[in-house]
Amino acid sequence: MWVSSTYHSRIYRDFKAIDANAYRDVIRFYEEREEAILRLEIEEGFEMMVAYTHALFELGDYRKYLLMVDPVIETSVQHNIREFGGHDIFRLLLFRKAAALFHEQAFEKADYILRELIRIDPYDGDATVFLIKCRRRSYTRLINYTKAVSVFLILTASLVTGVEVLAIRPFFSMYTPIFETLRYALFAGGVVVLAGGDLAHRLLANYQVGQFVQEVKSNK
């Protein structure tokens, strides 16, 4: 970590005059003066880079955030900046990068970063919970299959209803109870398959992540 200087440049003083929560003002200030900021001493420049990326993230400009976050991470590693603003800046930036990738639906890349964060700290509850959420959104083969089966069963129940109303009740009323039972069974089966597929998908994501976390812990 650097040794703080007692002197600060004019551009840094102007930057510090901006409310930290005025994210649009922070972004505008940085983008209008980016070339000058990149020539500053690392102490001032890094703080302004972090504030800029933070503002982008808070405003949901995830694409621009993803373009900017890697240079900030590289700077933190290059200058051995681990603690910044009361946070482990390396892990914070990586976590937000995973979140930005998630919002951009780049689930596999987000999954990879979250697994790396868990490898760093297998007791990181936020990364674990987020990885489960990411798995639920990305590994959808099972849930897509059960949805297809559910739709098929419900459509078949509708077809049976049509046959029952148009043919069975008027002409073969003795078979009406059979068709009623079949109709209810098909509809109920569709609902159960849909609900069961969603539950199984969630349980599978929890299991996979739990197994991964335990494996990392056992290797520590």
SEMI-291724 format. One record per residue (C-alpha): x, y, z; residue number from 1. Coordinates in pm, 1 decimal, padded with zeros to 6 digits. Each point is the difference from the previous one (the first is absolute). Example, Ala and Ser with C-alpha at 12.3 -4.5 7.8 and 13.67 -1.06 7.14 Angstrom:
% residues 2
> X;Y;Z;num
> 01230.0;-00450.0;00780.0;1
> 00137.0;00344.0;-00066.0;2
END
This chain:
% residues 220
> X;Y;Z;num
> 00000.0;00000.0;00000.0;1
> 00122.2;00347.6;-00079.9;2
> 00097.1;00269.1;00251.0;3
> -00254.8;00279.4;-00010.8;4
> 00132.3;00336.5;-00117.2;5
> -00087.9;00328.7;00171.0;6
> -00025.9;00175.4;-00336.8;7
> -00274.8;-00066.1;-00251.5;8
> -00035.7;00117.9;-00356.5;9
> -00264.7;00248.7;-00111.0;10
> -00189.6;-00261.2;-00198.6;11
> -00013.9;-00227.0;00304.8;12
> -00125.1;00282.3;00222.9;13
> -00272.4;00079.9;-00253.5;14
> -00093.8;-00365.9;-00009.6;15
> -00023.7;-00024.5;00380.0;16
> -00238.9;00295.8;-00001.3;17
> -00257.9;-00218.1;-00177.5;18
> -00247.9;-00188.5;00219.1;19
> 00107.5;-00365.3;-00008.1;20
> -00360.9;-00103.5;-00057.5;21
> -00046.8;00236.9;-00294.9;22
> 00085.7;-00281.0;-00238.5;23
> -00083.6;00182.3;-00322.7;24
> 00219.5;00291.9;00102.4;25
> 00285.1;-00237.7;00087.4;26
> -00030.4;-00171.4;-00338.6;27
> -00014.5;00329.0;-00189.5;28
> 00300.5;00139.8;00187.8;29
> 00211.5;-00309.9;-00063.5;30
> -00087.6;-00036.3;-00367.8;31
> 00065.7;00366.7;-00072.8;32
> 00345.0;-00018.7;00161.5;33
> 00099.1;-00363.3;-00051.6;34
> 00330.8;00068.4;-00174.0;35
> 00112.1;00237.3;00275.1;36
> -00115.5;-00241.0;00271.9;37
> 00204.5;-00283.9;-00149.4;38
> 00312.4;00216.5;00031.9;39
> -00052.1;00059.3;00371.8;40
> 00197.1;-00164.5;00276.9;41
> -00135.3;-00345.4;00082.1;42
> -00144.8;00111.4;00335.0;43
> -00234.1;00253.5;-00157.7;44
> -00058.4;-00174.2;-00331.8;45
> -00096.2;-00332.7;00151.9;46
> -00252.3;00155.1;00235.7;47
> -00164.9;00178.3;-00290.7;48
> -00004.5;-00316.2;-00213.1;49
> -00167.4;-00190.4;00282.4;50
> -00257.6;00276.0;00048.6;51
> -00073.4;00003.8;-00373.5;52
> -00051.3;-00376.0;-00024.1;53
> -00210.7;00008.1;00315.8;54
> -00222.4;00269.0;-00153.4;55
> -00038.4;-00200.9;-00321.9;56
> -00102.0;-00307.3;00198.2;57
> -00247.2;00186.7;00219.1;58
> -00170.2;00151.2;-00305.4;59
> -00021.8;-00339.6;-00168.7;60
> 00231.4;00082.2;-00291.1;61
> 00138.2;-00352.7;00009.7;62
> 00150.9;-00006.8;-00347.4;63
> 00212.6;00304.5;00065.4;64
> 00083.2;-00132.9;00345.2;65
> 00131.2;-00323.1;-00151.6;66
> 00221.9;00199.7;-00235.1;67
> 00144.3;00195.7;00291.5;68
> 00026.0;-00246.5;00285.8;69
> 00287.6;-00213.2;-00132.5;70
> 00247.9;00291.5;-00017.1;71
> -00097.6;00093.5;00356.3;72
> 00055.6;-00358.8;00117.6;73
> 00334.8;-00012.1;-00182.0;74
> 00102.5;00328.1;00164.9;75
> -00088.5;-00131.6;00345.3;76
> 00208.1;-00313.0;-00058.8;77
> 00291.9;00186.1;-00158.6;78
> 00026.2;00244.8;00290.1;79
> -00093.8;-00254.8;00267.9;80
> -00310.3;00192.7;00103.9;81
> -00203.6;-00245.8;00205.5;82
> -00192.7;00219.4;00242.3;83
> -00180.1;00307.8;-00127.9;84
> -00288.1;00190.3;00153.8;85
> -00034.1;-00265.7;00269.8;86
> -00042.5;-00281.6;-00253.0;87
> 00210.4;-00272.7;-00154.9;88
> -00004.1;00186.2;-00330.0;89
> 00117.5;-00295.0;-00209.9;90
> -00284.5;-00223.4;00115.0;91
> -00256.1;00281.3;-00010.7;92
> 00084.1;00082.6;-00361.0;93
> -00012.8;-00366.4;-00098.7;94
> -00334.9;-00050.2;00172.1;95
> -00146.3;00301.2;-00177.5;96
> 00145.8;-00122.3;-00327.1;97
> -00184.5;-00328.7;00052.2;98
> -00318.7;00195.1;00076.4;99
> 00040.6;00209.5;-00315.7;100
> 00055.6;-00313.4;-00209.3;101
> -00309.8;-00153.3;00157.5;102
> -00209.6;00301.5;-00097.3;103
> 00139.8;-00025.9;-00353.3;104
> -00103.7;-00369.1;00001.8;105
> 00360.5;-00117.6;-00032.6;106
> -00073.6;-00268.0;00259.0;107
> 00295.7;-00230.7;-00069.5;108
> 00250.5;00283.8;00043.0;109
> -00173.2;00113.6;00320.0;110
> 00002.6;-00360.8;00122.6;111
> 00376.7;-00023.7;-00058.0;112
> 00075.5;00320.2;00193.4;113
> -00221.3;-00102.3;00291.0;114
> 00174.3;-00337.9;00021.3;115
> 00334.9;00179.6;00008.8;116
> -00123.9;00221.5;00283.8;117
> -00108.7;-00308.6;00192.4;118
> 00340.8;-00156.3;-00059.5;119
> 00151.5;00311.4;00159.3;120
> -00242.3;-00016.4;00292.8;121
> -00231.1;-00303.9;00023.0;122
> -00183.0;00172.3;00286.8;123
> -00109.6;00289.5;-00220.7;124
> -00375.5;-00033.0;00042.8;125
> -00086.7;00270.0;-00251.5;126
> 00198.0;-00170.2;-00277.2;127
> -00156.7;-00336.3;00086.6;128
> -00356.4;00131.8;-00008.4;129
> 00067.1;00186.8;-00322.4;130
> 00152.7;-00310.1;-00161.0;131
> -00316.8;-00196.6;00082.4;132
> -00208.3;00274.8;-00161.1;133
> 00226.4;-00004.6;-00304.2;134
> -00030.1;-00378.1;-00032.8;135
> -00378.8;00025.0;00017.2;136
> 00000.1;00244.4;-00288.8;137
> 00258.2;-00175.9;-00217.7;138
> -00055.6;-00375.0;00039.4;139
> -00354.9;-00007.8;-00137.3;140
> -00005.5;-00327.0;-00196.3;141
> -00195.8;-00185.0;00268.1;142
> -00255.8;00275.1;00051.4;143
> -00047.5;00046.4;-00375.6;144
> -00063.9;-00374.5;-00036.3;145
> -00255.1;-00008.4;00282.0;146
> -00173.7;00308.1;-00141.1;147
> -00032.9;-00175.4;-00335.0;148
> -00144.4;-00311.2;00166.1;149
> -00236.1;00214.0;00207.8;150
> -00129.1;00187.5;-00305.9;151
> -00051.1;-00329.9;-00182.4;152
> -00204.7;-00144.9;00286.9;153
> -00215.3;00311.6;00037.5;154
> -00063.7;00018.5;-00374.9;155
> -00092.1;-00367.2;00001.6;156
> -00241.8;00068.8;00286.3;157
> -00159.5;00271.6;-00213.5;158
> -00030.7;-00242.0;-00291.2;159
> -00162.9;-00260.4;00225.3;160
> -00242.7;00267.2;00123.9;161
> -00097.4;00080.8;-00357.5;162
> -00058.8;-00366.5;-00083.5;163
> -00199.8;-00044.1;00320.4;164
> -00226.7;00296.8;-00069.0;165
> -00051.8;-00062.2;-00371.2;166
> -00019.6;-00378.2;-00016.4;167
> 00002.0;-00185.0;00331.7;168
> -00273.5;00183.3;00194.5;169
> -00252.3;00012.5;-00289.5;170
> 00054.1;-00350.7;-00138.9;171
> 00199.7;-00212.9;00246.5;172
> -00101.6;00136.1;00339.0;173
> 00098.8;-00321.7;00175.2;174
> 00365.1;00090.4;-00063.9;175
> -00029.6;00352.2;00137.9;176
> 00148.6;-00084.7;00346.0;177
> 00305.6;-00155.0;-00169.3;178
> 00060.1;00309.4;-00211.2;179
> -00054.4;00228.6;00297.7;180
> 00257.7;-00194.7;00200.6;181
> 00243.9;00004.4;-00292.1;182
> -00049.3;00373.9;-00048.1;183
> 00064.0;00077.8;00367.1;184
> 00299.3;-00234.9;00010.1;185
> 00162.3;00157.3;-00305.5;186
> -00052.0;00354.6;00124.6;187
> 00122.9;-00085.5;00350.6;188
> 00296.9;-00182.4;-00149.6;189
> 00094.8;00307.7;-00202.3;190
> -00011.3;00220.8;00308.4;191
> 00198.8;-00249.2;00210.1;192
> 00266.6;-00044.4;-00270.0;193
> 00038.4;00377.5;-00035.2;194
> 00029.8;00056.8;00374.5;195
> 00220.7;-00304.8;00044.6;196
> 00233.9;00109.5;-00278.2;197
> 00046.8;00342.5;00158.0;198
> 00062.1;-00154.0;00342.9;199
> 00243.9;-00256.4;-00139.8;200
> 00183.7;00274.7;-00187.9;201
> 00041.7;00203.1;00319.4;202
> 00110.5;-00301.3;00203.0;203
> 00251.8;-00098.6;-00266.5;204
> 00153.9;00349.1;-00002.4;205
> 00022.9;-00001.8;00380.9;206
> 00156.3;-00346.5;-00002.2;207
> 00257.3;00081.4;-00267.3;208
> 00114.1;00317.9;00170.3;209
> -00000.3;-00165.3;00343.2;210
> 00220.3;-00280.2;-00130.4;211
> 00238.2;00250.0;-00158.5;212
> 00028.2;00205.9;00319.8;213
> 00066.9;-00311.0;00209.2;214
> 00266.3;-00113.0;-00244.1;215
> 00174.0;00338.6;00020.6;216
> -00017.4;-00002.7;00379.6;217
> 00148.1;-00348.8;00018.4;218
> 00293.3;00109.4;-00220.1;219
> 00082.1;00302.0;00209.4;220
END
